[in-house]
Amino acid sequence: MNQTKDLEVTLLSCAACDAVYPDDALFCDHCGAPASAPLSGATSLLPAVAGLEEDGMALAAPVASDALSMVRHLVRDKTRFEPHDVQAIAEEDIAYPYYLEVAHVLDASPQRTAITGHFKPGPGDQRCSAPGQFLASEERQRHTVLGEAMARLERQLHEPETAYDTVSDGIYLGAQVRHHYLATCATCDGEGRDTCHGCRGCGNEECWECHGSLRVKCKSFNCMFGKVNCNSCVGRGYTTRIEYYSETIQVPVTVTDYHSTGTSQRTEYHYENVSRQREVQDPCYFCQGGKVDCGSCNGTDRVQCPTCHATGTVRCRTCGGSGHLVCSPCAGSGETGQSSAVSVHLATAYAIEQPDGMPEDALQIAYGEGAHALARISDAISLAGLAPGDDGATLVARYAMPVRLVRLAAGCGAERYDLVAYGRPLRWLTLDDMVEDLLQRDLRALKEALARMADDGVFASDVDKLLAPLRHVAASELNAEVVESVLEGKGASAHAGVVSAQYASDIEAAVLGTLRHAYTRFAKRSWWHGALASALLLLGGWLWAGLLPGLALASLALPISVWMFQRRMRATLGEALGSETQARRAMALARKGRRDRAALVMLLAPTVLLLACAVWALPMHSPLPGRAAVAAAAPATPSAAEREAVAPVLRSHAAGELESARASLRILAGEGNGAAYGPYAWMVLLGEGLTPGEIARDDMRERVAAAREWAAKAVELDDAWGLATQGMIQVNKQGGHFDMAEGLRKLELAAGRGHLGAMHFLGMIHYKGVNVPVDHAQARTWFTQAAQRDDATALYNLGLMDWEGNGIARPDRTSAMKHWRRAAALGNELARRAVVKRRPAD
């Protein structure tokens, strides 16, 4: 067993930070300053290895500090503690001697190959006269090659540059000599050929076409049972000819008689001979029923076999007419035999041997690492001996490989931790949950803060007492990684290799609970901000324009207050968690788990309650003088006298008197009649009522410009004709003012105010899909509205959609005819023709 004794170590004091560290250190573990002079009178007791070797366990080097440095770096990187907070209590550094056994198994199995008389031996090959001699020579060669391989392998393993895994599996020693023998082929008795099984040696076989009958079925075109179609009548059995004949017909003649009192007409008849022609069918002279004898088989349906030329036999396809085949076993050589070559194959097996009495941690290293991994981390590997196996084909190499094992007892605060590291470079076997235990202190503080929060009462809003422990938890790197995993939704098992699953679950529960309390307490602080802003906006809007504008302004405070709350929350969480990215993830996690719902309710409920009270308590109009009148002011409209002057002109336009209507509207619009602006703009845009001379000089761009000018004046007077005109200009791509969405909106406004032209064009746009997707249901809606106002064109279009089944489940011809009759009664020409033909007009 290993024994230890106390060793007195001198400590140094850092001149920069007054920290204490061992005298063999080159720098201060706390601040990194260079080492200073020894501190007089200060000592520490560290156990050292006594140098005892027992039970095959070798003594290692003096006490090293690399394991302590690893622990200090780990604590510094993963926790909030500093390197000088970790001190060594005891350290044991031992090299345990493991042994690696490599078993090299040689296999000298012969490889036999079947040969024939065509085999060509090499310079070193040996021929045997009999199978017995062949087997004996093969066995002697196997023993000789195996001995050579064993000697060669032993020499190779003794060489210093040969590593334990240099010799790999595979062919270790290739074949050098081949033994073979040949004997007379038993199948062909040495002749090298055999009788053909297809023709039985005669060289000919039965014809595969006629099977010896010498005749086959006739294969001439169109021959069936020895008959083919007649060329004269093409198989019909008759021919046709044209026959001319004369026929007497009765012709009516109108005769006019003149009398003194007048004239009279009568009809007389006379007869005429006319020439006519007809087609006559005659039986075919050359055939009977359209069939004649085949010229190839003369009506027998059989011809001589073209394959064997009516002999019944053909040359054998198997042997080509020779009557014999090459013998397969000897390939025509007349001899068969075997060839044998002996090569040595090597297979290796690795095993670890531990001396008796090794401690549990040393055995755990061997079981956990495996042979090759243990060899890579050992101090050195040396050949300890070679031992041949009992079978004569196995050579076992035994390698000694000492592996370093460091047991460190470290203290941090008032706790002691037993750590084990091994290998070169060092790796941890166990950390005794040191990192997790150090992190538990901050976690316990956070849990205690959460417990106090639950007892603070309903109106408590202090959140700093909760965020400070969260800041300490997130300050440790490992805690920060666990918190980040929780915020990313990876769960509590993302860092199970360093901390336990229970600790990660505690971190997750504490973080989620902190988020819930933080949201709630921030909402308790900020609920009155949104309510105050809403009250001010509501009061200002109500005094300026009335209750509805005030409510609209006050409702803007709802999203603004939520945005300001989230912004302050993000800043505070970012300070606690270390970055704004972490804060955003935390807020996303809170939204996903609905942990912010109570806070949002507390934030928005006062504002919503304020708006509800305002609707119940405040009057609709502002109490300030003049504001209600300004808010209720409506746009100017044409006078009743102007509308009465335009009304007969609009009736003329509806009756189709377009030229007179256009002239009258031009005069009224020029005189400043506001009711004429819109109808005149409509007729100008569509080119209605133009005289022939004006049609010859018509220019579309000039029409659009003039119509826009009159339509703008009409829209200022809130005229539906002006809205419809502007909408037509904007849905037309050729006018230079294309805006489909705005044009449709204005047309729908005009149609909603009863403009038949707007209804008609809306229906056509959706029916034909003009710059919009085809929508038959929408088209039916507009045509139906126009038809309800006795618009004949809309009635015809609605009937056409019923006839074709557009916008309905199936065509409805009865409904279509009903619409057409009604449109025809209103004077629509297309509808009148559709009623007469009982189908859509052409």
C-alpha positions, 0 to 999 in steps of 0.5 A: 500500500502507498503511504504519505507524510506531511511536507512543509510548503512555503507560501508567497504573498502577492504584492499587487492584491495580497493574495497567498499562493505556493512558492513554486508558482510563477504568477499570482492565481488571483491577479496574474502578477509575477511571483514575489518573495516568500512570506515569512512564517506562513506554512501549509501542510500538503501530503506527498507520496512517500516512495513506497512500491508494493503489489506491483504499483510503481512510485510516480513523480513528486507532487504536481500542481497541474490537477489543482490548476485544472480545478482552478481554471474549471471553477473560474470558467464555470462559476463566480468563484476565483482561482484563489478560492480553491486550495489543495488539501491533499494530492496523490500522484501515482503511475499504475502499471497496466499490461496490454496483451496482444495475441498474434494468431497465424493461420497457414491454410492452403488455397486450392484451385482446380486446373486443367491441362492448359495450366502453365506452372511458374519457375518455382512450382512443383508438379506431383505425380499422384494426389497422395504426393500432392497432399503430403507436399502441401502439408510440409509446405504449410509447416515450413511457411508457418515456422518462417512466419513465426520467426519473422514475427518474433524478430519484428516485435523485438525491434525497438521501433515496432509499436504495439499495433504495428502488425495489423490483420491481413496476409502476413506472409505470401505464398512462394511455391505452388504444388500441382498435379494433373490426371486423365479427365474422367469425363472424356477419357483424355480425348478432350471432347464429348458427343453433342447432346443436340444432334447426338453426333450426327451434325443435323437436327430437326427443322424448328420451323416445319418440325419435319413436315416440309411445309408451313403455313402461307405468310403472304400478305392478306392470305387467309385460308388460301384466299386473298382480296380481289384487286378489281373489287377490293374485296367487296364482291361488286363493282360500281358504274354511273348510269345516265337516264332522262326524267319528265318533270312538271314545271309551274308558270305564272300567267298574267291576264289583263282586263279592262278592269285590271289584271289577274294572275294564274298558274299553269303547268308544262312538262320538261325532260331533264337528264339525271345520273345514278350509281349502279352496282354490278357483280365482280367478274373476276371473283366470287364474294370478293376473294381469289386464290393466293398466288403464293400457295395457290389456294392451299394455305401451305408452302414449302418450308423456307428454313430447311428448303423442304428437307426437314433437317438443318445444321445443329445449332449446338455443335455447328454440324461437327457432332461433338463438343469441347469437354467442360471439366478439362476445357478440351485438354484431356487432363484435370487436377489441382493447384495449392499455394500456402500463405500465412494470415495474421489476426490480432486480439487485444486485452488489458491485464490489471495486477491484483489489488488495484483500487476501484478507480484504477479498475474503472479507468481500464473498463471505461477506456479500452485497450487502444484508448488506455495505450494513448494516455499512458506514460510509455509503452514497452515490450515486457515479453513474448510467449508462444502459444500451445498450438504453435501458431500463436505469439502473445506479446505483453506490453507494460504501460503505466498510466498516471492517476491523480487523487486530489482533495480540494477545498473551496469555502468550507467544503471538501471535494475528492477529485480523480484525474488520470492520463496524459494529458489529464482528464477527469474521472470524477469531479465529486459534483464540485461545480454543481455544489458551488453553483447551488449557493446562488440557486438557493438564494434565487429560490429563497427570493422566489419564496419571499415573493410569494409572501409579499402580498398582492400589491408588492411591486419590488422586482430588484430583490428577485433580479439580483439573485438571477443576476448572480445565477447567470453570472456563472458561465455554466449557469449561463449555459443552462439558462440559455438552454432553457430559454432556447427550449432545449430542456434541462438535459442539455448539460447532463455531462457536467451537472445533474439533471435535477440541478438543471431542472431546478435552474429551469423552474427557478428561471421560469418562476422568476420570469412570471414574477418579474412580468407581474411586478413590472405590470404592477409598476406600470399599469397607470402609465397606459391609463393616464395616457388614454385619459389625456388622449380621450379628453383632448379628442373629446373636447376637440372633435367629439367622443368617437375621435376621442375614443380612437385617440385613446385606443392608441395608448393600448399598443403604445403602453404594451410596447413601452412595457416590453421595452423596459422589461427587455432592458431589465432582463438584458441587464440581469441575464447578460445580453439583450439576446437572452432577454428576447429569448426569455420574453419569447419563452414567457409568451410561449408559456403564457406567463405574461398573460396576467401582466398584460391583463393588469396592463390593459384592463384599466385602460379598457375600463376607462374607455367603457366608462367614457362611452357610458358617461360622456356625451357624443359631441364636444361641449366647446362651442362651434366644434360640433358644427365643424365636425358635422359639416357636410360637403356642398351639393347641387341645389334642387333647382339644378337637379330639376334642370338636369333630370329631363336630360338624364331621362333622355340619356336613359331613352337613348337620345344621346346626341341631344342629351350630350348637347344639353349637358354641355350647355348646363355644365358650361353655365355652372350647373353642378348636377350636370358635371358628373353626367357630362363627364361620363358621356365625354369619357365613354364618347356617347352622343358624338356627331359623325364629325366629332367621331372622326376627330375623336382622341382618347387622351383628350377625352380622358383629360376632359372627363377627369376635369369635369369628374373632379368638379363633380366629386367635390359636390359628392356626385355619384356620376363623378365617382363612377367616371373617376373609377372608369378612368383608373381601371382602364390601362390605356388612359395613363391613370391606372389604379385598379384597386382605387378604381374598383373602390370608386365604382363600388361607391358609385354603384352603392349610390345607385349608379347603373353604369357603375353596376354594369361595368363592375359586373363586366369586370368581374365576369371577364376578369379584367385586371382581376381574377374571374369572379362569377359570383361577384358579377352576378351580384352587380348584374342583379342589383342593376336588373332590380332597377330595370336595366335591360342590359343587366337583365340580358347579361344575367340571363346569359349567366343563368343559361351558361351556369356561371355563378350557380350550381347548374345552368337554369334555362327557365330563369334565363328565358324569364330574364330575356323576356323582361329585357326584351319588354324593356327594348333590348334587341339582343334579348328580343332575338334570344327570345325568338331563337330560344337561345343566346343571340349571335 
